[in-house]
Amino acid sequence: MFAKYGVEVPHDGMTWQEIIDIARRFPTEGDEKTRVYGLGSEYGMSMENLASSIANTQGLIYQSGYNENHTEYRFMEASL
């Protein structure tokens, strides 16, 4: 799939930003059955869990709740 779309294969040591940038290179047009999603999880991870996983790699922890539109999550430094 990576070669088909001319997208670099992910490798160990990549930052989350690099992974997200690679994911954005896959086409998103088409219907739900033919569209390519560039980032996925074998566990069906929610956006909240994905955000929390990324935050954990930066020394942050999930604090509490999110705004009513589910567009903003709150994190704090793990050492606090």
C-alpha positions as CSV (number, residue, x, y, z in Angstrom):
1,M,0.0,0.0,0.0
2,F,2.8,2.4,0.8
3,A,4.5,1.8,-2.6
4,K,1.2,2.1,-4.4
5,Y,0.7,5.7,-3.1
6,G,4.4,6.7,-3.0
7,V,4.4,7.0,0.8
8,E,7.4,6.4,3.0
9,V,7.2,3.2,5.1
10,P,7.2,4.1,8.8
11,H,10.2,3.0,10.8
12,D,11.3,2.9,14.5
13,G,12.2,6.1,16.1
14,M,9.7,8.3,14.2
15,T,8.0,11.1,16.1
16,W,4.2,11.3,16.3
17,Q,4.3,14.4,14.0
18,E,6.2,12.4,11.4
19,I,3.7,9.5,11.6
20,I,0.8,12.0,11.3
21,D,2.5,13.7,8.3
22,I,2.9,10.3,6.6
23,A,-0.7,9.4,7.3
24,R,-1.9,12.6,5.6
25,R,-0.2,11.6,2.3
26,F,-2.7,8.8,1.7
27,P,-5.7,9.8,-0.5
28,T,-9.0,10.5,1.3
29,E,-11.4,10.8,-1.6
30,G,-13.8,8.1,-2.5
31,D,-16.6,6.3,-0.6
32,E,-16.2,4.6,2.8
33,K,-15.2,1.3,1.2
34,T,-12.6,2.6,-1.1
35,R,-11.1,5.5,0.9
36,V,-7.7,4.9,2.4
37,Y,-7.2,5.9,6.0
38,G,-3.5,6.7,6.7
39,L,-3.5,6.0,10.5
40,G,-5.2,3.2,12.3
41,S,-5.1,1.0,15.3
42,E,-5.6,-2.7,15.6
43,Y,-7.6,-2.0,18.7
44,G,-10.1,0.5,17.2
45,M,-8.6,3.3,19.4
46,S,-10.8,6.4,20.0
47,M,-9.6,9.9,19.4
48,E,-9.4,10.4,23.2
49,N,-7.2,7.3,23.6
50,L,-5.0,8.3,20.6
51,A,-4.5,11.8,22.0
52,S,-3.7,10.3,25.4
53,S,-1.2,7.9,23.9
54,I,0.6,10.7,22.1
55,A,0.5,12.9,25.2
56,N,2.0,10.1,27.3
57,T,5.1,10.0,25.0
58,Q,5.6,13.7,25.8
59,G,5.3,13.3,29.6
60,L,1.7,14.4,29.8
61,I,-1.3,12.7,31.4
62,Y,-5.0,13.0,30.7
63,Q,-6.5,15.5,33.2
64,S,-10.2,15.5,33.0
65,G,-13.0,15.7,30.4
66,Y,-13.1,17.5,27.1
67,N,-15.1,20.3,25.7
68,E,-18.7,19.8,24.5
69,N,-17.6,19.5,20.9
70,H,-15.0,16.8,21.7
71,T,-12.4,19.0,19.9
72,E,-10.2,19.8,22.9
73,Y,-8.8,17.4,25.5
74,R,-7.0,18.6,28.6
75,F,-3.6,17.3,29.7
76,M,-1.1,18.1,32.4
77,E,2.5,17.3,33.1
78,A,2.8,13.8,34.7
79,S,5.1,15.1,37.4
80,L,2.5,17.5,38.9
